[in-house]
Amino acid sequence: MTLETPLLLSGAPGSPYTRKMLAVLRYRHIPYRFLLSGHNVPANLPAPKVALLPTFYLKENGGSYVAAVDSTPLIRRFEEAFDGRNVVPADPVIEFIDYLLEDYADEWLTKAMFHYRWHYKADIERAATILPLWRDITASKDAHKKMSEMFSQRQISRLYVVGSNETTAPVIEASYQRFLDAMTAHLEAQPFLMGGRPGGSDFGVFGQLTQLTHFDPTPMTETLARAPRVFAWVDIMEDLSGLEPLENGWMQRDAIPETIRGLLGEVGRVYAPALIANAKALAAGADTVETEIDGKRWTQQPFPYQGKCLQWLREKREGLTPSDRKRVDDVLAGTGVEALFR
């Protein structure tokens, strides 16, 4: 498979997944052109089946452009298309842990990102003011005001999608604080989640944190007070084009730091029960997910995509060799994540 470069990528600075993929491209030295959403996307490019950011427009073997979204499979597609500076670990055990943590970042940390941005007045005001200007920097004052009101109302009305509401707010915020503590402890042991070089999980976490630590005022204040090391790490992750990764830079399956288990413990504490309850609601055709997370009530609308996430995690574990699966299970034991695979 040959992908034509530069890759075309449409996105926005306020999209954590856009920032995730831009950082991947920089690190991997993959040539790209960034098309700011709403500005310079050529009209002749195909529309994606689902309007999500970022959108890649990929041309394979001289064919026509195809629109592609969903960052995790795109990372793996680029692993096949481009050599060197890989972000998917070669060891299947480490790769599974990397995939799990990337999934947690994309699907749970994003709850914190959307929650903080559209729950608190200061955060709403900043997002409603700045995000529309990224789409039209020359908008008149009246047009900007209308765009701000329309954008904020639309986004606040969609909080149900990620499960942010008055009932779940304490769970989301407490989880973010524990994540900051666990991430701080890990960064005291090694520079990236996957060791001496970044994996897909590093870029997944980074994408969400670009918003939580460097844009939205409430979580930014919380991060600076609680986890300055995490704040600094986000700046480092932004452009790793100058990092020269070593082939043996990944953490080793027989030397996985306890701090990884600390992070996995948070995954098991909140994300695992959310995935399981969501899957049960989808299977039952229920209109609402009702469960308990971290000793508190959790309620939200079922999320079909996260039903697929659970399915993919289970398939990935089943695809391991028996010895690799046992090693993964040994790492997960006692973290709460193992409940996903019962």
LUMGU-836924 format. One record per residue: residue number from 1; chain; y, x, z of N, C-alpha, C in turn. Coordinates in steps of 0.05 Angstrom, whole numbers, padded with zeros to 5 digits. Atoms other than C-alpha are relative to their C-alpha. Last residue first. Layout:
BEGIN
   nupa   selum      npy      npx      npz     capy     capx     capz      cpy      cpx      cpz
    NUM       A        Y        X        Z        Y        X        Z        Y        X        Z
...
***
This chain:
BEGIN
   nupa   selum      npy      npx      npz     capy     capx     capz      cpy      cpx      cpz
    342       A    00023    00013   -00012   -00242   -00295    00635   -00010   -00024   -00016
    341       A    00025   -00005    00016   -00198   -00252    00591   -00025   -00011    00013
    340       A   -00003    00008    00028   -00128   -00274    00612   -00026    00001   -00015
    339       A    00004    00029    00002   -00147   -00270    00685    00002   -00010   -00028
    338       A    00028    00005    00007   -00154   -00194    00677   -00006   -00030   -00002
    337       A    00002    00003    00029   -00078   -00190    00676   -00028   -00008   -00008
    336       A   -00004    00028    00007   -00076   -00203    00751   -00002   -00005   -00030
    335       A   -00028    00004    00008   -00066   -00129    00765    00006   -00030   -00004
    334       A   -00018    00003   -00022   -00130   -00121    00806    00029   -00004   -00007
    333       A    00012    00012   -00024   -00172   -00095    00749    00020    00000    00023
    332       A   -00012    00026   -00006   -00128   -00081    00688   -00010   -00012    00026
    331       A   -00029   -00003   -00004   -00144   -00006    00685    00013   -00027    00008
    330       A   -00004   -00015   -00025   -00218   -00018    00696    00030    00004    00006
    329       A    00005    00018   -00023   -00218   -00072    00643    00004    00014    00027
    328       A   -00023    00018   -00002   -00187   -00024    00593   -00003   -00018    00024
    327       A   -00022   -00017   -00010   -00241    00028    00608    00025   -00017    00003
    326       A    00004   -00005   -00029   -00295   -00025    00602    00023    00016    00011
    325       A   -00006    00025   -00014   -00267   -00047    00535   -00003    00003    00030
    324       A   -00029    00002   -00001   -00267    00025    00510    00009   -00025    00015
    323       A   -00010   -00021   -00018   -00340    00033    00529    00030   -00001    00003
    322       A    00007    00006   -00028   -00360   -00034    00498    00011    00021    00020
    321       A    00028   -00007   -00005   -00322   -00018    00433   -00006   -00006    00030
    320       A    00005   -00027   -00010   -00257   -00056    00427   -00030    00006    00002
    319       A    00004   -00019    00021   -00251   -00117    00383   -00005    00029    00008
    318       A    00027    00003    00010   -00261   -00164    00441   -00006    00020   -00022
    317       A    00018   -00011   -00020   -00197   -00137    00472   -00029   -00001   -00009
    316       A   -00004   -00029    00000   -00158   -00148    00408   -00018    00013    00021
    315       A    00013   -00011    00023   -00186   -00218    00400    00001    00031    00000
    314       A    00029    00002   -00005   -00166   -00236    00471   -00016    00012   -00024
    313       A    00007   -00019   -00021   -00095   -00210    00460   -00030    00000    00005
    312       A    00000   -00027    00011   -00091   -00246    00393   -00007    00021    00021
    311       A    00024   -00003    00018   -00112   -00312    00424   -00001    00028   -00011
    310       A    00023   -00002   -00017   -00061   -00305    00480   -00025    00004   -00017
    309       A   -00001   -00026   -00013   -00006   -00290    00430   -00024    00004    00018
    308       A    00011   -00021    00018   -00028   -00349    00388    00000    00027    00013
    307       A    00028    00006    00002   -00016   -00397    00446   -00014    00020   -00018
    306       A    00012   -00015   -00022    00050   -00361    00454   -00030   -00007    00004
    305       A    00002   -00029    00007    00068   -00385    00385   -00013    00016    00022
    304       A    00024   -00007    00017    00050   -00457    00403   -00002    00030   -00006
    303       A   -00010   -00018    00021    00100   -00461    00461   -00023    00009   -00017
    302       A    00020   -00019    00011    00088   -00519    00508    00011    00015   -00024
    301       A    00014    00012    00023    00152   -00548    00538   -00021    00020   -00010
    300       A   -00014   -00004    00025    00170   -00520    00607   -00016   -00015   -00022
    299       A    00003    00022    00019    00152   -00526    00680    00016    00007   -00025
    298       A   -00009   -00007    00027    00140   -00473    00733   -00005   -00024   -00019
    297       A    00006    00018    00022    00136   -00488    00807    00011    00011   -00026
    296       A   -00021    00020    00005    00139   -00429    00854   -00008   -00017   -00024
    295       A   -00003    00018   -00023    00086   -00385    00887    00021   -00022   -00004
    294       A   -00012   -00014   -00022    00095   -00329    00836    00006   -00018    00024
    293       A   -00002   -00029    00006    00080   -00377    00780    00015    00013    00023
    292       A   -00014   -00014   -00021    00055   -00448    00793    00000    00030   -00008
    291       A    00017   -00019   -00014    00037   -00494    00735    00016    00012    00023
    290       A   -00005    00001   -00029    00062   -00551    00693   -00019    00019    00014
    289       A    00016   -00020   -00014    00068   -00543    00617    00008   -00002    00030
    288       A   -00012   -00017   -00020    00095   -00607    00588   -00020    00020    00011
    287       A   -00028   -00003    00007    00081   -00652    00528    00014    00021    00018
    286       A   -00020    00008   -00020    00006   -00645    00535    00028    00005   -00010
    285       A   -00020    00016    00014   -00040   -00641    00474    00022   -00010    00018
    284       A    00001    00028   -00010   -00096   -00619    00520    00020   -00018   -00016
    283       A    00027    00011    00005   -00108   -00554    00483   -00002   -00029    00007
    282       A    00003    00003    00028   -00033   -00540    00481   -00027   -00012   -00007
    281       A   -00017    00022    00009   -00026   -00553    00555   -00003   -00005   -00030
    280       A    00012    00025   -00009   -00085   -00508    00571    00016   -00024   -00009
    279       A    00024    00004    00016   -00057   -00452    00528   -00014   -00026    00008
    278       A   -00009    00009    00026    00011   -00458    00562   -00023   -00006   -00018
    277       A   -00009    00028   -00002   -00021   -00454    00630    00009   -00012   -00026
    276       A    00023    00017   -00005   -00059   -00391    00611    00008   -00030    00002
    275       A    00016    00002    00024    00001   -00358    00579   -00023   -00019    00004
    274       A   -00015    00016    00019    00046   -00373    00639   -00016   -00004   -00026
    273       A    00003    00029   -00007   -00007   -00349    00688    00016   -00018   -00019
    272       A    00028    00009    00003   -00012   -00282    00650   -00002   -00030    00008
    271       A    00006    00006    00028    00063   -00273    00643   -00028   -00011   -00004
    270       A   -00016    00021    00012    00082   -00279    00716   -00009   -00008   -00028
    269       A   -00013    00018   -00019    00040   -00239    00765    00013   -00024   -00013
    268       A    00020    00018   -00011   -00006   -00207    00714    00012   -00021    00019
    267       A    00010    00016    00023    00052   -00178    00674   -00020   -00020    00011
    266       A   -00020    00021    00005    00084   -00156    00740   -00009   -00018   -00023
    265       A    00000    00020   -00022    00020   -00121    00760    00021   -00021   -00004
    264       A    00021    00019    00007    00017   -00088    00691   -00002   -00021    00022
    263       A   -00010    00018    00021    00083   -00055    00708   -00020   -00021   -00008
    262       A   -00021    00015   -00013    00055   -00027    00773    00013   -00019   -00020
    261       A    00013    00022   -00014   -00009   -00008    00737    00021   -00017    00014
    260       A    00008    00019    00021    00034    00033    00690   -00013   -00024    00013
    259       A   -00024    00015    00007    00066    00065    00752   -00005   -00020   -00023
    258       A    00000    00024   -00016   -00003    00086    00775    00024   -00018   -00006
    257       A   -00014   -00001   -00026   -00003    00136    00719   -00001   -00027    00014
    256       A   -00020    00022    00002   -00058    00133    00666    00015   -00001    00027
    255       A   -00022   -00007   -00017   -00094    00200    00670    00023   -00020   -00002
    254       A    00010   -00008   -00026   -00163    00187    00643    00022    00009    00019
    253       A    00015    00022   -00013   -00138    00146    00584   -00010    00007    00028
    252       A    00028   -00002    00004   -00086    00200    00568   -00015   -00021    00015
    251       A    00015   -00002   -00025   -00012    00188    00561   -00030   -00002   -00006
    250       A    00007    00025   -00012    00012    00201    00490   -00012    00004    00028
    249       A   -00021    00010   -00018    00046    00267    00476   -00006   -00026    00013
    248       A    00012    00006   -00026   -00017    00300    00448    00020   -00011    00020
    247       A    00023    00016    00005    00009    00296    00377   -00014   -00008    00026
    246       A    00025   -00016    00002    00076    00321    00401   -00024   -00019   -00004
    245       A    00023    00008   -00016    00138    00280    00385   -00023    00019   -00004
    244       A    00023   -00011    00015    00201    00315    00358   -00025   -00005    00017
    243       A    00022   -00007   -00017    00259    00272    00382   -00023    00010   -00017
    242       A    00002   -00029   -00005    00319    00275    00336   -00023    00009    00018
    241       A    00006   -00014    00026    00311    00206    00306   -00002    00030    00004
    240       A    00019   -00022   -00006    00306    00177    00377   -00007    00015   -00026
    239       A    00005   -00016    00024    00367    00132    00369   -00016    00025    00008
    238       A   -00015    00010    00023    00377    00074    00416   -00006    00015   -00025
    237       A    00018    00013    00019    00322    00096    00464    00014   -00008   -00026
    236       A    00017   -00021    00012    00368    00145    00501   -00018   -00012   -00022
    235       A   -00017   -00016    00018    00420    00090    00513   -00016    00022   -00014
    234       A   -00006    00017    00023    00366    00043    00540    00018    00016   -00020
    233       A    00022   -00002    00019    00341    00099    00585    00005   -00016   -00025
    232       A   -00002   -00025    00016    00409    00104    00618   -00022    00002   -00021
    231       A   -00024    00003    00016    00407    00031    00641    00003    00025   -00018
    230       A    00008    00018    00023    00336    00040    00665    00023   -00003   -00019
    229       A    00018   -00016    00017    00357    00100    00708   -00009   -00017   -00024
    228       A   -00016   -00016    00019    00416    00059    00735   -00017    00017   -00019
    227       A    00017   -00018    00017    00365    00009    00764    00017    00016   -00020
    226       A    00027   -00002   -00008    00391   -00036    00820   -00016    00022   -00014
    225       A    00002   -00003   -00029    00466   -00034    00817   -00028    00007    00008
    224       A   -00016   -00023   -00009    00472   -00020    00743   -00003    00005    00030
    223       A    00014   -00024    00008    00416   -00069    00727    00014    00025    00010
    222       A    00024   -00003   -00016    00445   -00126    00767   -00014    00026   -00006
    221       A   -00009   -00007   -00027    00514   -00116    00736   -00025    00004    00018
    220       A   -00011   -00027    00001    00483   -00116    00667    00008    00010    00027
    219       A    00022   -00019   -00003    00441   -00177    00685    00009    00029   -00002
    218       A    00015    00004   -00025    00505   -00217    00699   -00024    00019    00003
    217       A   -00012   -00012   -00025    00550   -00186    00646   -00017   -00004    00025
    216       A   -00005    00023   -00017    00508   -00197    00583    00008    00009    00028
    215       A   -00017    00021    00012    00518   -00139    00535    00006   -00022    00020
    214       A   -00023   -00010    00013    00489   -00072    00556    00018   -00021   -00012
    213       A   -00013   -00022   -00015    00434   -00083    00607    00027    00008   -00012
    212       A    00000    00004   -00029    00404   -00151    00588    00016    00022    00015
    211       A   -00017    00023   -00007    00423   -00147    00515    00003   -00003    00030
    210       A   -00026   -00005    00012    00398   -00077    00497    00019   -00023    00007
    209       A   -00019   -00013   -00018    00344   -00090    00549    00027    00006   -00013
    208       A   -00009    00019   -00020    00307   -00139    00505    00022    00011    00018
    207       A   -00015    00021    00014    00303   -00089    00448    00011   -00021    00019
    206       A   -00027   -00009    00007    00285   -00031    00494    00016   -00023   -00013
    205       A   -00016    00002   -00024    00225   -00068    00522    00029    00007   -00006
    204       A   -00002    00028   -00008    00197   -00079    00453    00017   -00004    00024
    203       A   -00020    00013    00017    00215   -00008    00431    00002   -00030    00006
    202       A   -00026   -00011   -00007    00178    00022    00490    00022   -00014   -00016
    201       A   -00010    00012   -00025    00120   -00025    00479    00027    00010    00008
    200       A   -00012    00026    00007    00112   -00002    00407    00011   -00014    00024
    199       A    00018    00018    00014    00100    00068    00433    00014   -00026   -00007
    198       A   -00001    00029   -00002    00148    00123    00452   -00021   -00014   -00016
    197       A   -00010    00010    00025    00130    00197    00463   -00001   -00031    00001
    196       A   -00022   -00018    00009    00119    00237    00527    00011   -00008   -00027
    195       A    00003   -00028   -00007    00079    00181    00559    00024    00016   -00008
    194       A    00026   -00011    00009    00067    00111    00533   -00002    00030    00004
    193       A    00022    00015   -00010    00121    00077    00574   -00027    00013   -00007
    192       A    00005    00024    00016    00170    00132    00558   -00024   -00015    00012
    191       A   -00024    00010    00013    00203    00189    00597   -00003   -00026   -00016
    190       A    00001   -00008    00028    00148    00200    00648    00022   -00013   -00015
    189       A    00025   -00014    00006    00141    00197    00724   -00002    00010   -00028
    188       A    00000   -00023   -00017    00211    00177    00748   -00025    00018   -00005
    187       A   -00017   -00020    00012    00214    00131    00689    00003    00025    00017
    186       A    00014   -00012    00022    00155    00093    00718    00016    00022   -00013
    185       A    00021   -00017   -00011    00189    00080    00785   -00015    00014   -00023
    184       A   -00012   -00023   -00012    00250    00054    00749   -00021    00020    00011
    183       A   -00008   -00017    00022    00208    00009    00706    00014    00025    00010
    182       A    00025   -00012    00010    00174   -00021    00767    00007    00019   -00023
    181       A    00011   -00019   -00020    00241   -00033    00802   -00025    00014   -00011
    180       A   -00019   -00023   -00003    00273   -00063    00740   -00011    00021    00019
    179       A    00004   -00017    00023    00211   -00107    00729    00018    00025    00001
    178       A    00024   -00016   -00005    00217   -00132    00800   -00006    00018   -00024
    177       A   -00007   -00020   -00021    00289   -00153    00787   -00025    00017    00006
    176       A   -00016   -00021    00012    00269   -00187    00722    00007    00022    00020
    175       A    00018   -00016    00016    00213   -00225    00757    00016    00023   -00013
    174       A    00015   -00017   -00018    00261   -00250    00811   -00019    00019   -00016
    173       A   -00018   -00021   -00011    00308   -00275    00757   -00015    00019    00019
    172       A   -00008   -00018    00021    00254   -00312    00717    00017    00023    00012
    171       A    00023   -00016    00008    00222   -00344    00778    00008    00021   -00020
    170       A    00007   -00019   -00021    00288   -00367    00807   -00023    00018   -00007
    169       A   -00020   -00021   -00003    00309   -00398    00740   -00007    00021    00022
    168       A    00012   -00026    00006    00244   -00437    00730    00019    00023    00004
    167       A    00025   -00004   -00015    00265   -00502    00763   -00010    00029   -00003
    166       A   -00007   -00003   -00028    00338   -00501    00739   -00025    00006    00017
    165       A   -00012    00024   -00011    00315   -00488    00668    00005    00004    00029
    164       A   -00021   -00004   -00020    00293   -00430    00624    00012   -00027    00008
    163       A    00008    00009   -00027    00226   -00442    00591    00021    00005    00021
    162       A    00010   -00023   -00015    00236   -00401    00528   -00007   -00008    00028
    161       A    00020   -00014    00016    00241   -00463    00483   -00012    00024    00015
    160       A    00027    00011   -00006    00276   -00504    00537   -00022    00016   -00015
    159       A    00011   -00015   -00022    00337   -00458    00529   -00028   -00010    00007
    158       A    00026   -00011    00008    00349   -00490    00461   -00013    00016    00023
    157       A    00018    00023    00004    00406   -00537    00483   -00028    00010   -00007
    156       A    00006    00011   -00027    00442   -00476    00511   -00020   -00023   -00003
    155       A    00017   -00019   -00015    00437   -00442    00443   -00008   -00011    00027
    154       A    00026   -00001    00012    00464   -00501    00404   -00019    00017    00016
    153       A    00014    00025   -00005    00521   -00514    00452   -00028    00000   -00012
    152       A    00008    00001   -00028    00540   -00441    00452   -00015   -00026    00006
    151       A    00022   -00020   -00005    00540   -00436    00376   -00010   -00002    00028
    150       A    00025    00009    00013    00580   -00500    00364   -00023    00018    00007
    149       A    00010    00025   -00014    00633   -00482    00416   -00026   -00009   -00012
    148       A    00008   -00006   -00027    00640   -00411    00390   -00011   -00024    00015
    147       A    00026   -00013    00002    00641   -00432    00317   -00011    00006    00028
    146       A    00020    00020    00008    00696   -00482    00331   -00027    00013   -00001
    145       A    00004    00019   -00023    00738   -00431    00369   -00022   -00020   -00006
    144       A    00016   -00015   -00021    00727   -00379    00314   -00005   -00018    00024
    143       A    00028   -00001    00009    00749   -00429    00261   -00017    00014    00020
    142       A    00012    00027   -00001    00812   -00444    00299   -00029    00000   -00008
    141       A    00003    00007   -00028    00828   -00371    00312   -00013   -00028    00003
    140       A   -00025    00008   -00012    00816   -00354    00239   -00006   -00008    00030
    139       A   -00004    00029   -00005    00751   -00319    00222    00027   -00005    00013
    138       A   -00027    00008    00009    00759   -00247    00197    00005   -00030    00005
    137       A   -00020   -00014   -00015    00700   -00219    00237    00028   -00008   -00007
    136       A   -00024    00002    00015    00652   -00271    00210    00023    00012    00016
    135       A    00006    00014    00025    00579   -00266    00231    00025   -00002   -00018
    134       A    00018   -00018    00015    00591   -00214    00284   -00007   -00013   -00027
    133       A   -00016   -00019    00014    00650   -00256    00306   -00017    00020   -00015
    132       A   -00009    00011    00026    00603   -00314    00322    00017    00020   -00016
    131       A    00022    00004    00020    00566   -00270    00374    00010   -00012   -00027
    130       A    00006   -00024    00016    00629   -00246    00410   -00020   -00006   -00023
    129       A   -00024   -00012    00012    00662   -00308    00440   -00008    00021   -00021
    128       A   -00013    00019    00017    00601   -00351    00454    00024    00011   -00014
    127       A    00017    00004    00024    00564   -00291    00481    00013   -00019   -00020
    126       A    00000   -00025    00016    00621   -00271    00528   -00016   -00004   -00026
    125       A   -00026   -00005    00012    00634   -00342    00552    00000    00025   -00018
    124       A   -00005    00019    00021    00561   -00358    00563    00026    00006   -00015
    123       A    00017   -00009    00022    00552   -00294    00603    00003   -00019   -00024
    122       A   -00011   -00025    00011    00611   -00309    00648   -00016    00009   -00024
    121       A   -00026    00004    00014    00589   -00381    00658    00010    00025   -00013
    120       A   -00023   -00006   -00017    00516   -00366    00676    00026   -00001   -00017
    119       A    00002    00014   -00025    00455   -00399    00643    00026    00003    00017
    118       A   -00010    00028    00004    00462   -00382    00569   -00002   -00016    00026
    117       A   -00022    00003    00019    00458   -00306    00569    00011   -00028    00000
    116       A   -00026   -00011   -00011    00419   -00299    00634    00023   -00006   -00020
    115       A   -00009    00014   -00024    00364   -00346    00610    00027    00010    00010
    114       A   -00012    00026    00007    00359   -00320    00539    00011   -00014    00025
    113       A   -00022   -00004    00017    00348   -00248    00562    00014   -00026   -00007
    112       A   -00023   -00009   -00016    00305   -00267    00621    00024    00004   -00017
    111       A   -00008    00022   -00016    00259   -00307    00576    00024    00007    00017
    110       A   -00019    00015    00016    00259   -00249    00527    00009   -00025    00015
    109       A   -00027   -00011   -00005    00226   -00208    00581    00021   -00015   -00015
    108       A   -00009    00007   -00027    00167   -00255    00575    00028    00011    00006
    107       A    00005    00029   -00007    00149   -00260    00501    00007   -00008    00028
    106       A   -00009    00019    00020    00173   -00196    00468    00000   -00029    00009
    105       A   -00028   -00004    00005    00168   -00152    00529    00011   -00022   -00019
    104       A   -00015    00008   -00024    00101   -00179    00551    00030    00001   -00005
    103       A    00001    00029    00001    00075   -00171    00479    00015   -00012    00024
    102       A   -00018    00009    00021    00098   -00099    00478    00001   -00031   -00001
    101       A   -00027   -00003   -00011    00064   -00088    00545    00021   -00008   -00020
    100       A   -00004    00020   -00021   -00002   -00116    00518    00028    00001    00011
     99       A   -00003    00026    00013    00003   -00076    00453    00005   -00022    00021
     98       A   -00025    00001    00014    00015   -00011    00491    00005   -00028   -00012
     97       A   -00020    00002   -00021   -00043   -00025    00538    00028   -00002   -00012
     96       A    00001    00027   -00011   -00087   -00038    00478    00021   -00004    00022
     95       A   -00012    00019    00019   -00063    00025    00443   -00001   -00028    00010
     94       A   -00029   -00002   -00004   -00078    00067    00505    00014   -00020   -00019
     93       A   -00006    00009   -00028   -00150    00043    00504    00030    00000    00004
     92       A    00001    00029   -00002   -00156    00048    00428    00007   -00011    00027
     91       A    00021    00007   -00018   -00132    00121    00428   -00001   -00030    00004
     90       A    00026   -00002    00014   -00089    00131    00366   -00023   -00008    00018
     89       A    00017   -00022   -00009   -00025    00105    00398   -00027    00000   -00014
     88       A    00025    00012   -00009    00018    00060    00354   -00019    00022    00009
     87       A   -00007    00013   -00026    00089    00088    00349   -00024   -00015    00011
     86       A    00011    00027   -00006    00073    00138    00294    00009   -00010    00027
     85       A   -00017    00011   -00022    00119    00197    00279   -00009   -00028    00007
     84       A   -00014   -00017   -00019    00082    00212    00214    00016   -00016    00020
     83       A    00014   -00020   -00016    00060    00174    00153    00019    00013    00020
     82       A   -00016   -00024   -00003    00090    00109    00125   -00015    00019    00019
     81       A   -00016   -00007    00023    00055    00048    00097    00014    00027    00001
     80       A    00017   -00004    00023   -00001    00039    00147    00015    00011   -00024
     79       A    00018   -00022   -00007    00043    00048    00208   -00018    00007   -00023
     78       A   -00014   -00025    00006    00095    00005    00174   -00017    00024    00007
     77       A   -00001   -00003    00030    00046   -00053    00173    00014    00026   -00008
     76       A    00026   -00009    00009    00033   -00041    00247   -00002    00002   -00031
     75       A    00003   -00028   -00009    00107   -00045    00264   -00027    00011   -00010
     74       A   -00016   -00017    00018    00112   -00107    00221   -00002    00029    00008
     73       A    00015   -00006    00024    00055   -00140    00259    00015    00017   -00020
     72       A    00024   -00014   -00007    00095   -00132    00324   -00018    00006   -00024
     71       A   -00003   -00029   -00003    00164   -00149    00296   -00027    00014    00005
     70       A    00019   -00005   -00021    00152   -00219    00269   -00004    00030    00004
     69       A   -00010    00000   -00027    00189   -00232    00203   -00023    00006    00019
     68       A    00020   -00003   -00022    00175   -00219    00130    00014    00001    00026
     67       A   -00012    00001   -00026    00212   -00239    00066   -00021    00000    00022
     66       A    00012    00020   -00017    00179   -00217    00002    00013    00001    00027
     65       A   -00006   -00001   -00028    00216   -00179   -00053   -00015   -00023    00014
     64       A   -00024    00014   -00009    00182   -00178   -00120    00004    00002    00030
     63       A   -00001    00029    00003    00132   -00126   -00142    00026   -00012    00008
     62       A   -00017    00009    00023    00141   -00051   -00153    00001   -00029   -00004
     61       A    00011   -00009    00026    00082   -00031   -00109    00016   -00011   -00024
     60       A    00024   -00016    00000    00107   -00072   -00050   -00009    00006   -00028
     59       A    00009   -00001    00028    00178   -00097   -00042   -00023    00019   -00001
     58       A    00018   -00022    00007    00196   -00118    00029   -00009   -00003   -00029
     57       A    00006    00007    00027    00255   -00160    00052   -00015    00024   -00012
     56       A    00004   -00022    00019    00254   -00154    00127   -00005   -00012   -00027
     55       A    00016    00006    00024    00282   -00210    00170    00000    00025   -00017
     54       A   -00008   -00009    00026    00306   -00194    00241   -00018   -00010   -00022
     53       A   -00011   -00027    00002    00320   -00246    00262   -00017    00019    00016
     52       A   -00001   -00016   -00024    00284   -00312    00250    00014    00027   -00006
     51       A   -00026   -00014   -00001    00289   -00367    00198    00003    00014    00027
     50       A   -00013    00007   -00025    00215   -00385    00190    00025    00017    00003
     49       A    00011    00026   -00006    00185   -00385    00120    00011   -00011    00027
     48       A    00025   -00001   -00015    00233   -00329    00103   -00010   -00028    00006
     47       A   -00003    00009   -00028    00284   -00341    00048   -00027    00003    00014
     46       A    00015    00025   -00008    00277   -00299   -00014    00006   -00007    00029
     45       A    00023   -00007   -00016    00333   -00250   -00035   -00014   -00025    00010
     44       A    00025    00002    00015    00377   -00273   -00092   -00025    00009    00016
     43       A    00009    00027    00003    00436   -00290   -00047   -00027   -00002   -00015
     42       A   -00001    00010    00027    00445   -00218   -00026   -00013   -00028   -00003
     41       A    00027    00005    00009    00453   -00210    00050    00001   -00012   -00029
     40       A    00005   -00014    00025    00522   -00180    00062   -00030   -00002   -00008
     39       A   -00020   -00015    00014    00555   -00222    00115   -00009    00009   -00028
     38       A   -00024    00015    00004    00518   -00277    00152    00021    00014   -00016
     37       A    00005    00028    00005    00466   -00230    00180    00026   -00016   -00003
     36       A   -00010    00016   -00023    00488   -00158    00176   -00003   -00029   -00007
     35       A   -00016    00022    00011    00445   -00125    00122    00008   -00018    00023
     34       A   -00004    00022   -00019    00419   -00058    00147    00019   -00020   -00012
     33       A   -00027    00011    00002    00393   -00013    00093    00002   -00024    00018
     32       A   -00005    00028   -00001    00332    00029    00109    00029   -00006   -00006
     31       A   -00025    00008    00012    00299    00097    00102    00004   -00030    00000
     30       A    00005    00017    00023    00241    00107    00150    00027   -00009   -00011
     29       A   -00013   -00011    00024    00253    00166    00196   -00006   -00015   -00025
     28       A    00021   -00007    00019    00203    00140    00247    00011    00013   -00026
     27       A    00019   -00019   -00011    00253    00142    00304   -00020    00009   -00021
     26       A   -00014   -00025   -00005    00308    00109    00263   -00020    00021    00010
     25       A   -00006   -00012    00026    00262    00055    00236    00014    00027    00004
     24       A    00025   -00010    00011    00235    00040    00306    00005    00014   -00027
     23       A    00008   -00024   -00015    00305    00036    00334   -00026    00011   -00010
     22       A   -00018   -00021    00008    00326   -00013    00280   -00007    00026    00014
     21       A    00009   -00010    00025    00264   -00054    00296    00018    00022   -00012
     20       A    00026   -00012   -00002    00279   -00063    00369   -00008    00014   -00026
     19       A   -00005   -00027   -00013    00353   -00075    00357   -00027    00015    00003
     18       A   -00014   -00017    00019    00335   -00131    00309    00004    00028    00011
     17       A    00021   -00009    00019    00285   -00158    00359    00011    00016   -00023
     16       A    00016   -00022   -00012    00337   -00160    00414   -00021    00011   -00019
     15       A    00028    00007    00002    00385   -00200    00369   -00017    00023    00011
     14       A    00008    00016   -00024    00457   -00193    00391   -00029   -00009    00000
     13       A    00000   -00017   -00024    00470   -00135    00342   -00009   -00016    00025
     12       A   -00025    00001   -00014    00449   -00179    00283   -00001    00016    00026
     11       A    00001    00005   -00029    00395   -00178    00231    00028    00000    00011
     10       A   -00022    00017   -00008    00376   -00169    00158   -00002   -00007    00029
      9       A    00003    00013   -00026    00332   -00110    00140    00025   -00016    00006
      8       A   -00023    00017   -00005    00322   -00081    00071   -00006   -00016    00025
      7       A    00006    00027   -00008    00274   -00023    00069    00025   -00015    00004
      6       A   -00003    00007   -00028    00302    00038    00032   -00009   -00029    00005
      5       A   -00022   -00006   -00018    00250    00045    00007    00026    00005   -00016
      4       A   -00024   -00013    00012    00195    00012   -00033    00021    00004    00022
      3       A   -00025    00016   -00003    00132   -00003    00005    00023    00016   -00011
      2       A   -00025   -00015    00002    00068    00028   -00021    00023   -00019    00003
      1       A   -00024    00017    00000    00000    00000    00000    00025    00018    00000
***
